[in-house]
Amino acid sequence: MNNDFQTIKRLVDFGMDSSAATHLVGTMNSVMSNMSIPGSMQEHNQINNNNQSDASSYWYIKNDNAILGPYVEKEILTLLLNKTITKNSLMWKYGMPVWAKASSLSEITHLVALLPPEL
């Protein structure tokens, strides 16, 4: 933010009270820093960050040479309870370098722990 003395001085010279000028400059800086300009890099980065965070909450599952998904954790629990997948099923989500067993994933182990023991 820029509370440049020259900017405030110009507003005072224009006839504005110095406290009002300071407040106006602060308000304009705040508005400008929160503004999203279509096509700007700031907007591009915000969109990419939102898409990455959304993508990292969806899971994919390898099941009989097929890739199933995307699923959220609540759906994973249902698949585990219905025995569509097991703790040994391979899972992947955005940001993971390789597929991993459900039982080895910290985000999924609390779901696996809800399963009844195998007979």
Backbone as CSV, one residue per row, in Angstrom:
resi,resn,N_x,N_y,N_z,CA_x,CA_y,CA_z,C_x,C_y,C_z
1,MET,0.833,-1.181,0.000,0.000,0.000,0.000,0.876,1.241,0.000
2,ASN,0.368,2.232,-0.647,1.154,3.448,-0.800,0.432,4.602,-0.127
3,ASN,0.936,5.026,1.020,0.420,6.225,1.679,1.391,7.367,1.413
4,ASP,1.756,7.494,0.166,2.726,8.476,-0.290,2.345,9.874,0.193
5,PHE,3.304,10.527,0.826,3.074,11.882,1.345,2.665,12.824,0.226
6,GLN,3.272,12.684,-0.949,2.959,13.571,-2.073,1.496,13.429,-2.501
7,THR,0.981,12.179,-2.490,-0.412,11.953,-2.860,-1.340,12.635,-1.867
8,ILE,-1.057,12.453,-0.584,-1.881,13.084,0.454,-1.756,14.600,0.366
9,LYS,-0.535,15.094,0.142,-0.320,16.544,0.033,-1.115,17.128,-1.128
10,ARG,-1.156,16.424,-2.242,-1.919,16.921,-3.401,-3.405,17.014,-3.082
11,LEU,-3.917,16.021,-2.352,-5.332,16.065,-1.972,-5.598,17.215,-1.010
12,VAL,-4.665,17.469,-0.094,-4.805,18.593,0.840,-4.743,19.906,0.059
13,ASP,-3.797,19.980,-0.889,-3.706,21.185,-1.725,-4.988,21.402,-2.518
14,PHE,-5.651,20.323,-2.856,-6.889,20.400,-3.612,-8.041,20.893,-2.725
15,GLY,-7.804,20.917,-1.400,-8.805,21.435,-0.483,-9.358,20.402,0.480
16,MET,-8.795,19.212,0.474,-9.292,18.161,1.356,-8.553,18.213,2.691
17,ASP,-9.261,17.915,3.777,-8.679,17.813,5.113,-7.635,16.699,5.120
18,SER,-6.529,16.856,5.841,-5.438,15.873,5.810,-5.882,14.498,6.325
19,SER,-6.726,14.443,7.362,-7.188,13.137,7.853,-8.113,12.491,6.822
20,ALA,-8.938,13.271,6.152,-9.804,12.731,5.103,-8.965,12.251,3.923
21,ALA,-7.914,13.004,3.582,-7.030,12.617,2.485,-6.318,11.300,2.813
22,THR,-5.834,11.167,4.040,-5.162,9.936,4.469,-6.134,8.756,4.409
23,HIS,-7.345,8.975,4.879,-8.366,7.927,4.858,-8.713,7.538,3.414
24,LEU,-8.871,8.521,2.551,-9.194,8.259,1.151,-8.089,7.448,0.477
25,VAL,-6.841,7.827,0.705,-5.718,7.103,0.107,-5.692,5.661,0.621
26,GLY,-5.905,5.468,1.924,-5.934,4.114,2.493,-7.056,3.276,1.906
27,THR,-8.235,3.878,1.759,-9.381,3.168,1.186,-9.116,2.792,-0.274
28,MET,-8.588,3.718,-1.033,-8.298,3.439,-2.446,-7.234,2.353,-2.590
29,ASN,-6.204,2.385,-1.737,-5.183,1.332,-1.768,-5.797,-0.031,-1.481
30,SER,-6.696,-0.078,-0.498,-7.350,-1.335,-0.140,-8.208,-1.849,-1.287
31,VAL,-8.985,-0.969,-1.876,-9.839,-1.360,-3.005,-8.997,-1.850,-4.174
32,MET,-7.951,-1.128,-4.482,-7.110,-1.492,-5.623,-6.383,-2.826,-5.393
33,SER,-5.948,-3.094,-4.174,-5.225,-4.341,-3.922,-6.154,-5.547,-3.947
34,ASN,-7.456,-5.340,-3.682,-8.413,-6.446,-3.702,-9.131,-6.587,-5.038
35,MET,-8.860,-5.696,-5.967,-9.539,-5.705,-7.252,-8.970,-6.804,-8.137
36,SER,-9.860,-7.485,-8.830,-9.448,-8.491,-9.790,-9.672,-7.930,-11.185
37,ILE,-8.608,-7.809,-11.937,-8.678,-7.257,-13.284,-8.709,-8.428,-14.259
38,PRO,-9.791,-8.549,-15.065,-9.870,-9.665,-16.008,-8.630,-9.749,-16.889
39,GLY,-8.085,-10.971,-16.984,-6.920,-11.193,-17.827,-5.595,-10.892,-17.159
40,SER,-5.627,-10.364,-15.924,-4.372,-10.028,-15.253,-3.723,-11.276,-14.683
41,MET,-2.428,-11.192,-14.404,-1.716,-12.315,-13.788,-2.268,-12.612,-12.409
42,GLN,-2.703,-11.573,-11.683,-3.272,-11.784,-10.345,-4.507,-12.672,-10.455
43,GLU,-5.393,-12.392,-11.422,-6.589,-13.211,-11.606,-6.199,-14.622,-12.033
44,HIS,-5.228,-14.736,-12.938,-4.755,-16.041,-13.401,-4.241,-16.873,-12.229
45,ASN,-3.443,-16.264,-11.341,-2.902,-16.976,-10.187,-4.002,-17.383,-9.216
46,GLN,-4.992,-16.517,-9.002,-6.098,-16.855,-8.113,-6.877,-18.045,-8.652
47,ILE,-7.145,-18.066,-9.962,-7.875,-19.178,-10.572,-7.073,-20.458,-10.446
48,ASN,-5.773,-20.419,-10.743,-4.936,-21.616,-10.637,-4.875,-22.131,-9.213
49,ASN,-4.729,-21.243,-8.236,-4.680,-21.664,-6.835,-5.987,-22.315,-6.419
50,ASN,-7.116,-21.757,-6.838,-8.413,-22.345,-6.502,-8.576,-23.710,-7.146
51,ASN,-8.182,-23.855,-8.418,-8.321,-25.132,-9.100,-7.428,-26.188,-8.475
52,GLN,-6.208,-25.816,-8.064,-5.311,-26.784,-7.452,-5.846,-27.244,-6.113
53,SER,-6.380,-26.343,-5.312,-6.899,-26.758,-4.015,-8.138,-27.618,-4.181
54,ASP,-8.970,-27.326,-5.200,-10.129,-28.161,-5.464,-9.690,-29.537,-5.944
55,ALA,-8.745,-29.575,-6.854,-8.281,-30.840,-7.416,-7.657,-31.728,-6.356
56,SER,-6.993,-31.150,-5.383,-6.320,-31.966,-4.366,-7.289,-32.575,-3.363
57,SER,-8.578,-32.257,-3.432,-9.535,-32.872,-2.518,-10.265,-34.047,-3.171
58,TYR,-9.958,-34.351,-4.437,-10.601,-35.460,-5.142,-9.649,-36.642,-5.289
59,TRP,-10.166,-37.818,-5.023,-9.387,-39.051,-5.075,-9.784,-39.890,-6.274
60,TYR,-8.804,-40.628,-6.820,-9.031,-41.586,-7.889,-8.592,-42.951,-7.376
61,ILE,-9.257,-43.998,-7.854,-9.005,-45.347,-7.360,-8.774,-46.276,-8.541
62,LYS,-7.742,-47.118,-8.439,-7.515,-48.175,-9.428,-8.243,-49.408,-8.930
63,ASN,-9.135,-49.923,-9.768,-9.921,-51.094,-9.384,-10.081,-51.977,-10.617
64,ASP,-9.499,-53.153,-10.594,-9.563,-54.088,-11.728,-9.141,-53.420,-13.036
65,ASN,-8.007,-52.799,-13.026,-7.431,-52.121,-14.205,-8.268,-50.953,-14.708
66,ALA,-9.245,-50.519,-13.942,-10.030,-49.332,-14.299,-9.705,-48.229,-13.295
67,ILE,-9.792,-47.004,-13.746,-9.593,-45.879,-12.842,-10.959,-45.277,-12.548
68,LEU,-11.314,-45.266,-11.281,-12.606,-44.741,-10.834,-12.406,-43.383,-10.183
69,GLY,-13.382,-42.516,-10.315,-13.303,-41.226,-9.646,-13.628,-40.100,-10.590
70,PRO,-13.578,-38.929,-10.096,-13.076,-38.478,-8.792,-14.094,-38.670,-7.674
71,TYR,-13.576,-38.893,-6.465,-14.383,-39.084,-5.258,-13.888,-38.159,-4.155
72,VAL,-14.807,-37.729,-3.303,-14.440,-37.006,-2.081,-14.382,-38.030,-0.955
73,GLU,-13.837,-37.651,0.194,-13.628,-38.602,1.294,-14.918,-39.301,1.736
74,LYS,-16.014,-38.571,1.772,-17.290,-39.176,2.190,-17.668,-40.326,1.254
75,GLU,-17.444,-40.147,-0.037,-17.736,-41.204,-1.006,-16.758,-42.372,-0.851
76,ILE,-15.517,-42.078,-0.496,-14.516,-43.134,-0.266,-14.975,-44.033,0.870
77,LEU,-15.482,-43.427,1.944,-15.967,-44.212,3.077,-17.085,-45.145,2.633
78,THR,-18.008,-44.652,1.847,-19.102,-45.492,1.342,-18.555,-46.640,0.508
79,LEU,-17.588,-46.373,-0.351,-16.979,-47.428,-1.172,-16.274,-48.464,-0.302
80,LEU,-15.614,-48.014,0.760,-14.952,-48.944,1.681,-15.977,-49.807,2.423
81,LEU,-17.040,-49.177,2.915,-18.074,-49.914,3.656,-18.797,-50.918,2.765
82,ASN,-19.005,-50.564,1.498,-19.667,-51.468,0.547,-18.705,-52.507,-0.030
83,LYS,-17.444,-52.428,0.364,-16.380,-53.326,-0.097,-16.145,-53.235,-1.608
84,THR,-16.504,-52.084,-2.190,-16.170,-51.825,-3.589,-14.664,-51.642,-3.697
85,ILE,-14.079,-51.045,-2.671,-12.628,-50.919,-2.561,-12.227,-51.426,-1.185
86,THR,-10.946,-51.708,-1.022,-10.430,-52.190,0.263,-9.277,-51.302,0.703
87,LYS,-8.753,-51.614,1.874,-7.603,-50.841,2.358,-6.377,-51.066,1.478
88,ASN,-6.406,-52.105,0.637,-5.299,-52.392,-0.277,-5.491,-51.779,-1.663
89,SER,-6.625,-51.125,-1.895,-6.866,-50.489,-3.198,-5.878,-49.350,-3.410
90,LEU,-5.445,-49.202,-4.647,-4.522,-48.119,-4.982,-5.304,-46.828,-5.203
91,MET,-4.793,-45.730,-4.608,-5.464,-44.439,-4.687,-4.459,-43.366,-5.085
92,TRP,-4.996,-42.310,-5.680,-4.161,-41.185,-6.110,-4.996,-39.917,-6.107
93,LYS,-4.329,-38.778,-5.840,-4.954,-37.460,-5.990,-3.892,-36.488,-6.474
94,TYR,-4.347,-35.330,-6.948,-3.452,-34.299,-7.465,-2.361,-33.997,-6.446
95,GLY,-1.133,-33.963,-6.893,-0.003,-33.658,-6.024,0.782,-34.882,-5.591
96,MET,0.195,-36.082,-5.739,0.912,-37.304,-5.381,1.755,-37.760,-6.564
97,PRO,3.002,-38.184,-6.321,3.850,-38.620,-7.437,3.478,-40.002,-7.974
98,VAL,2.924,-40.881,-7.112,2.581,-42.258,-7.517,1.311,-42.706,-6.813
99,TRP,0.728,-43.787,-7.307,-0.425,-44.410,-6.669,0.035,-45.069,-5.366
100,ALA,-0.840,-45.106,-4.358,-0.481,-45.710,-3.071,-1.678,-46.463,-2.502
101,LYS,-1.392,-47.446,-1.646,-2.472,-48.198,-0.982,-3.246,-47.263,-0.055
102,ALA,-4.548,-47.482,0.006,-5.410,-46.653,0.859,-4.923,-46.661,2.296
103,SER,-4.484,-47.817,2.772,-4.057,-47.934,4.167,-2.768,-47.179,4.468
104,SER,-2.039,-46.748,3.434,-0.788,-46.023,3.662,-0.947,-44.513,3.544
105,LEU,-2.143,-44.053,3.247,-2.391,-42.620,3.052,-2.954,-41.998,4.315
106,SER,-2.246,-41.025,4.863,-2.673,-40.415,6.124,-4.075,-39.815,6.043
107,GLU,-4.449,-39.293,4.865,-5.778,-38.688,4.723,-6.882,-39.735,4.689
108,ILE,-6.535,-40.980,4.414,-7.524,-42.050,4.267,-7.508,-43.016,5.448
109,THR,-6.414,-43.076,6.207,-6.315,-44.068,7.293,-7.425,-43.934,8.321
110,HIS,-7.886,-42.722,8.574,-8.990,-42.585,9.534,-10.271,-43.210,8.989
111,LEU,-10.423,-43.273,7.669,-11.582,-43.936,7.068,-11.416,-45.457,7.129
112,VAL,-10.202,-45.917,6.843,-9.901,-47.346,6.895,-10.116,-47.875,8.320
113,ALA,-9.787,-47.045,9.309,-9.950,-47.440,10.713,-11.412,-47.649,11.087
114,LEU,-12.331,-47.071,10.350,-13.757,-47.241,10.620,-14.302,-48.580,10.130
115,LEU,-13.504,-49.300,9.335,-13.954,-50.579,8.791,-13.926,-51.667,9.849
116,PRO,-14.906,-52.573,9.794,-14.852,-53.719,10.715,-13.688,-54.634,10.335
117,PRO,-13.162,-55.397,11.283,-12.031,-56.280,10.973,-12.453,-57.365,9.967
118,GLU,-11.469,-57.785,9.166,-11.743,-58.853,8.191,-11.934,-60.163,8.913
119,LEU,-12.798,-61.017,8.371,-13.039,-62.353,8.948,-12.077,-63.358,8.393
